[in-house]
């Protein structure tokens, strides 16, 4: 069992469009209960699977999902979060977001934050098994894994996917996600 942290960390939880996005809410809740500051940055598609109100309530911070929301201070929110975060964890990571990250595309607040961030990046893939196994996705995962301080964690081994198929592609267990975030952030 994990215990309350002696050192509160700033954790950016990137949430992508995937049926597994609902698990990000549990990850945020667990990290906050352990005493960490959690900021959720969602792709627009993620909000089709989980609501900003849910993530805001569990993280106790506003959810960032578009550049239009970045009007609070003169420093854009995605830049501010990139500068103060101890770790960036993308839970779940979609094939699209992994491709953007691998190629340096920044079409949304999450991928823009990623380009400005210099600390540990944990990528927790979740997608259909055929998508995960596609050579393009595998090439993007290899590109990301080859970068300093980047870790691809998962997907889970064979199992039933949300689409009904059997295969590799499920998000790893929430306990494992929280543990990995704490380990890589130096907790």
C-alpha positions as CSV (number, residue, x, y, z in Angstrom):
1,X,0.0,0.0,0.0
2,X,1.2,3.5,-0.9
3,X,1.6,6.0,1.9
4,X,1.3,9.8,2.1
5,X,4.2,11.5,0.4
6,X,6.8,13.4,2.4
7,X,7.4,15.6,-0.6
8,X,4.4,16.9,-2.6
9,X,5.1,16.8,-6.3
10,X,3.4,18.6,-9.2
11,X,2.1,16.0,-11.5
12,X,0.6,16.8,-14.9
13,X,-1.8,14.1,-16.0
14,X,-2.3,14.1,-19.7
15,X,-5.6,12.5,-20.7
16,X,-6.2,11.4,-24.3
17,X,-9.3,10.2,-26.2
18,X,-9.7,6.5,-25.3
19,X,-12.3,4.5,-23.5
20,X,-9.7,4.0,-20.8
21,X,-9.8,7.8,-20.1
22,X,-12.2,7.1,-17.1
23,X,-9.2,5.5,-15.3
24,X,-7.4,8.8,-15.3
25,X,-10.0,10.0,-12.8
26,X,-9.0,7.2,-10.4
27,X,-5.2,8.0,-11.0
28,X,-5.8,11.7,-10.2
29,X,-7.8,10.8,-7.1
30,X,-5.2,8.4,-5.7
31,X,-2.3,10.9,-6.3
32,X,-4.2,13.7,-4.6
33,X,-5.0,11.5,-1.6
34,X,-1.2,10.8,-1.4
35,X,-0.6,14.5,-1.0
36,X,0.4,15.5,-4.6
37,X,-0.7,18.4,-6.7
38,X,-2.3,17.1,-9.9
39,X,-3.2,19.1,-13.0
40,X,-5.2,17.4,-15.7
41,X,-4.5,18.5,-19.3
42,X,-6.9,16.8,-21.7
43,X,-7.0,16.5,-25.5
44,X,-10.4,17.6,-26.9
45,X,-11.2,14.0,-27.7
46,X,-10.6,13.0,-24.1
47,X,-13.5,15.1,-23.0
48,X,-15.8,12.8,-25.0
49,X,-15.0,10.1,-22.6
50,X,-14.6,11.9,-19.2
51,X,-15.9,15.3,-18.1
52,X,-13.8,18.2,-17.0
53,X,-16.0,18.5,-13.8
54,X,-15.0,14.9,-12.8
55,X,-11.3,15.5,-13.3
56,X,-11.4,19.0,-11.7
57,X,-13.2,17.7,-8.6
58,X,-10.8,14.8,-8.1
59,X,-7.6,16.7,-8.9
60,X,-8.8,19.9,-7.1
61,X,-7.4,22.0,-10.0
62,X,-9.0,23.4,-13.2
63,X,-8.7,21.2,-16.2
64,X,-6.9,22.5,-19.3
65,X,-8.2,21.3,-22.6
66,X,-7.8,24.3,-25.0
67,X,-5.8,27.4,-25.6
68,X,-8.9,29.5,-25.1
69,X,-8.8,28.6,-21.4
70,X,-5.3,30.1,-21.0
71,X,-6.4,33.6,-20.1
72,X,-5.7,33.7,-16.4
73,X,-2.1,35.1,-16.5
74,X,0.4,36.4,-18.9
75,X,2.2,33.1,-18.9
76,X,0.2,30.5,-20.9
77,X,-1.0,27.7,-18.6
78,X,0.6,25.0,-20.7
79,X,4.0,26.7,-20.4
80,X,3.5,27.4,-16.7
81,X,2.6,23.8,-16.0
82,X,5.6,22.5,-18.1
83,X,7.9,24.7,-16.0
84,X,6.7,23.6,-12.6
85,X,5.8,19.9,-13.2
86,X,7.9,17.1,-11.6
87,X,6.5,14.5,-14.0
88,X,4.2,14.4,-17.1
89,X,2.2,11.2,-17.2
90,X,0.0,10.6,-20.2
91,X,-2.9,8.3,-19.1
92,X,-4.2,6.9,-21.4
93,X,-1.9,7.7,-24.4
94,X,-3.8,7.3,-27.7
95,X,-2.1,6.4,-31.0
96,X,-2.8,10.0,-32.2
97,X,-1.2,11.7,-29.3
98,X,1.8,9.4,-29.3
99,X,2.3,10.2,-33.0
100,X,2.1,13.9,-32.4
101,X,4.6,13.6,-29.5
102,X,7.0,11.5,-31.6
103,X,6.9,13.9,-34.6
104,X,6.8,17.2,-32.6
105,X,3.3,18.2,-33.6
106,X,1.4,20.5,-31.2
107,X,-2.2,20.7,-32.2
108,X,-3.6,20.9,-28.6
109,X,-2.7,22.0,-25.1
110,X,-1.3,18.6,-24.1
111,X,1.1,18.2,-27.0
112,X,2.2,21.9,-26.7
113,X,2.9,21.3,-23.0
114,X,4.9,18.2,-23.9
115,X,7.1,20.2,-26.2
116,X,7.8,22.7,-23.5
117,X,8.4,20.1,-20.7
118,X,11.9,18.8,-19.9
119,X,11.4,16.3,-17.1
120,X,10.3,12.6,-17.0
121,X,7.6,11.6,-19.4
122,X,5.6,8.5,-18.7
123,X,3.4,7.2,-21.6
124,X,0.8,4.7,-20.8
125,X,-0.7,3.4,-24.1
126,X,-4.3,2.2,-24.4
127,X,-5.8,1.4,-27.8
128,X,-7.1,-1.4,-30.0
129,X,-4.5,-4.2,-30.4
130,X,-4.3,-3.8,-34.2
131,X,-3.6,-0.1,-33.7
132,X,-0.9,-0.8,-31.1
133,X,0.8,-3.4,-33.3
134,X,0.7,-1.2,-36.5
135,X,4.2,-0.4,-37.7
136,X,3.5,3.3,-37.5
137,X,2.5,3.1,-33.8
138,X,5.4,0.9,-33.0
139,X,7.8,3.3,-34.8
140,X,6.4,6.2,-32.8
141,X,6.7,4.3,-29.5
142,X,10.3,3.4,-30.4
143,X,11.0,7.1,-31.1
144,X,9.6,8.2,-27.8
145,X,11.3,5.4,-25.8
146,X,14.6,6.4,-27.3
147,X,14.3,10.0,-25.9
148,X,16.0,10.8,-22.6
149,X,13.6,10.5,-19.6
150,X,10.8,9.0,-21.7
151,X,9.2,5.7,-20.6
152,X,6.5,3.7,-22.4
153,X,4.7,1.7,-19.8
154,X,2.3,-0.9,-21.1
155,X,0.0,-1.7,-22.7
156,X,-1.1,-4.6,-20.7
157,X,-0.5,-8.1,-22.1
158,X,-3.2,-10.1,-23.8
159,X,-6.8,-9.5,-22.6
160,X,-10.3,-8.4,-23.6
161,X,-10.3,-5.0,-25.2
162,X,-13.2,-2.5,-25.1
163,X,-14.0,-3.3,-28.7
164,X,-14.5,-7.0,-27.8
165,X,-11.3,-8.2,-29.4
166,X,-8.7,-10.2,-27.6
167,X,-5.2,-8.8,-27.7
168,X,-2.6,-6.4,-26.3
169,X,-3.7,-2.8,-26.0
170,X,-5.4,-2.4,-22.6
171,X,-4.2,0.3,-20.2
172,X,-2.2,-1.3,-17.4
173,X,-3.6,-1.5,-13.9
174,X,-4.3,1.7,-12.0
175,X,-2.1,0.6,-9.1
176,X,0.8,0.1,-11.5
177,X,0.3,3.5,-13.0
178,X,0.3,5.3,-9.7
179,X,3.4,3.4,-8.6
180,X,5.3,4.1,-11.8
181,X,4.4,7.8,-11.6
182,X,5.7,8.0,-8.0
183,X,8.9,6.1,-8.9
184,X,9.8,8.2,-11.9
185,X,9.0,11.4,-10.2
186,X,11.4,10.6,-7.3
187,X,8.8,10.0,-4.6
